[in-house]
Amino acid sequence: MIVNTDTLETLAAQLSSDAALIQTLLEIANDNTPKLQTPNTWLLKRFQENGFSFSLNQMEIFLKLLREATHWQAKLHLLQMLSGFQIPAKALALK
């Protein structure tokens, strides 16, 4: 699956990266459908690069997604995001 980043860039520029949007993107990405995972993780990565800080709850969802992502591009986006996180010990203690 090829992600059209031009379209995603346009979409990202039109959206406000607030907590509700990030929560929605995380939930959609957790669907395990590559057609949904890949563009949503790309958007999450873009918003993080633009300075959005994830809450502890969002971090926990992110780590679950990192473990369960099914598409290689989604996994790549998530792995690329790791360097931008300070993961609290509480979030690492997930089952």
Secondary structure as GFF3:
##gff-version 3
##sequence-region A 1 95
A	DSSP	alpha_helix	5	14	.	.	.	ID=ss1
A	DSSP	alpha_helix	19	29	.	.	.	ID=ss2
A	DSSP	alpha_helix	34	49	.	.	.	ID=ss3
A	DSSP	alpha_helix	56	68	.	.	.	ID=ss4
A	DSSP	alpha_helix	72	81	.	.	.	ID=ss5
A	DSSP	three_ten_helix	82	84	.	.	.	ID=ss6
A	DSSP	alpha_helix	89	92	.	.	.	ID=ss7
###
